[in-house]
Amino acid sequence: YLQEHGVMFAPGKAANAGGVATSALEMSQNSERLSWSFEEVDAKLKDIMVNICHNAANAAEKYGFKGNYVVGANIAGFEKVVDAMEAQGIV
């Protein structure tokens, strides 16, 4: 319904990535025994989320689904898994 009526929204995968990314930043900070300010964490998270948004938009456009962030997020996520599998020699 939302897409049919031109309402832009964040796909679940992309929105949930913010929490996952924040946890990863916290683990990184802890492993290096660092203490980042709120502003530092917020800036890092913003960079991550902007990158996710761009990846979803670019993937959607590349495969003929321009503006469909749900499809774009699914494709971008799948491509990331494929890249990791290729890097490990699995495929």
C-alpha positions in Angstrom: 0.0 0.0 0.0 2.7 2.5 1.0 4.8 2.0 -2.2 1.7 2.1 -4.4 0.9 5.5 -3.0 4.4 6.9 -3.3 5.2 6.9 0.5 8.8 6.4 1.1 9.7 4.3 4.2 12.7 2.4 5.6 12.7 -1.3 5.0 12.9 -3.5 8.1 16.3 -4.8 7.3 17.7 -1.3 6.9 16.0 0.1 10.0 17.1 -2.8 12.2 20.6 -2.3 11.0 21.0 0.8 13.2 20.7 -1.3 16.3 23.0 -4.0 15.0 25.5 -1.3 13.9 25.4 0.4 17.3 26.1 -3.0 19.0 29.0 -3.6 16.7 30.4 -0.1 17.4 30.1 -0.8 21.2 31.9 -4.1 20.8 34.7 -2.4 18.8 35.0 0.4 21.4 35.2 -2.1 24.2 37.7 -4.4 22.5 40.0 -1.4 21.9 39.4 -0.1 25.5 38.2 3.3 24.1 35.5 5.6 25.2 33.8 7.4 22.4 31.5 10.4 23.0 27.9 10.4 22.0 28.7 12.6 19.1 31.4 10.2 17.9 29.1 7.2 18.0 26.3 9.2 16.4 28.6 10.3 13.5 29.8 6.7 12.9 26.2 5.4 13.0 25.1 8.1 10.6 27.8 7.2 8.2 26.8 3.5 8.4 23.1 4.3 7.9 23.7 6.7 5.0 25.8 3.9 3.3 23.0 1.4 3.8 20.5 3.8 2.3 22.8 4.4 -0.7 23.4 0.7 -1.2 19.7 -0.1 -1.1 18.9 2.7 -3.6 21.7 1.8 -5.9 20.9 -1.9 -5.9 17.2 -1.2 -6.6 18.1 1.1 -9.5 20.7 -1.3 -10.9 18.2 -4.2 -11.1 15.3 -2.1 -12.4 13.4 -1.4 -9.2 14.3 2.3 -8.8 12.7 3.8 -5.7 11.9 0.4 -4.2 14.0 0.4 -1.0 12.6 -3.0 0.2 13.8 -4.8 -3.0 17.1 -2.7 -2.9 17.8 -3.6 0.7 17.2 -7.3 0.0 19.4 -7.3 -3.1 22.2 -5.3 -1.4 22.1 -7.7 1.6 22.3 -10.7 -0.7 25.2 -9.2 -2.6 27.0 -8.6 0.7 26.6 -12.3 1.6 27.8 -13.4 -1.8 30.9 -11.1 -1.6 31.7 -12.7 1.8 31.2 -16.2 0.5 33.4 -15.5 -2.5 36.1 -13.9 -0.3 36.2 -17.1 1.8 36.3 -19.4 -1.3 32.9 -20.9 -0.6 31.6 -20.1 -4.0 
